[in-house]
């Protein structure tokens, strides 16, 4: 009889979600997909994330091969972030998830009834 117990460490879906499945990583990927950005730009574009958490998330995305961190030897220091090929492949997947959410959260109307945080 086949052992059908679930082992999350061997599940490709679980491993994939662990790389991008938190509150901020999909948003960071969405912002960076459009262009190379600097830390300060991300901090401005995503105002609800703390600088500490943003730093941690960027480091994890870099470690997972999803983005590239380029540091320039300039004064003042300049660091830019861009998506890798692997990161760019996530963009249509995140778009599909977004479209799915719009479809079902809006009851098919295409209009979301979500309060905007200020």
N, C-alpha and C positions, 0 to 999 in steps of 0.2 A: 504494500500500500504506500502511495506517495505521501511524503510529509508536506502538508500544505500550510504549515505555520508561517506567518508573516514575519519577515525579518527586515525592519526598516533600513538597516545599514546596507542591505543588498538591493533595495528597491530603487531603480533609476528615477522614478517620479519623486520619491522622498529626497533623494540626493539633489535633484534639480531644484525642488522647492526650497531646500535648505540654503541654496545659493542666492535665490532671488525673492524668497517668500516672506519678507518682513514688511513692515509699514513703509519704509523709505526707499529701498533698493529699486523697485519698479519705477518710482517717481524720478529718482536720479538717472536711471537708464533712459527714461522718456525725455528728460531734459538734454542729456548729453547726445542723444541720437542725432539731434539737429545740427550740432556744431561742437567744436572743441571749446571747453569752458574752463575758467579759472575758479579756484575755491570761492573767492569773494562773489563771483557771479552766481554760483550755486547757492551760496548763503542768502543772497538777495532773492533769487527766483523761488526758493523753497524756504520761506521765512519761519515756518513752524518747527523746523528741525534745529536742534541746538548745534553749535559748532563742534562740540565733542562727539555727538552722535554722527554728524556728517563726516567727520574725520574717520571715525571707526568704520562707517559704511563704505566709504571710498577705499579704505585699506583692504577690507574684505573683498570688495568687487575686483580690486587689482589682484589680490592673491588667488582669486578664482578664475582669473584670465578673462574677465568680462570687460575691464577697462584698462587703459594704459595711462600711467602717471608720468608726465614728462617734466623734469625739473631743469630749469635754465640757470646757468651760473651768471646771474645778474644781480645788481644791487639797485633796488630791493629785489629779493628773491621772487622768481615767477615760476609757478607750477600750473600746468594745464592737464586736463583730463579729456580723453576721447575713448570711444568704444573700440574694442578689438573686433576682429571678424566674428568671433564667438558672440560678443556682445551685440553686434549688429544683427545677428541671426535671431536674437531675442525680440527685436523690435516688432516684427509682424505677429509674433506669439502674444506679446503684451497688447497689441492692437486688437487681436481677436478676443482676448479676455475682456478688454474694455468694451468692445461692441456687444459681447454677450451680456455684460452687466447692464449696459444701457437698455438693451432689448427687454430684459426681465425685470429690472428695477423700475422701469418707466411704464410697465404694463403694456408694452408695445406702442406707446405714443411717441417715443423718442424724446420725451421731455422728462428730465429728472426733477423730482421734488425733494431736493437735498438742500438743507440750509448751508449757506456759505460761512465758513469760520472767518472771523476778522481778528 
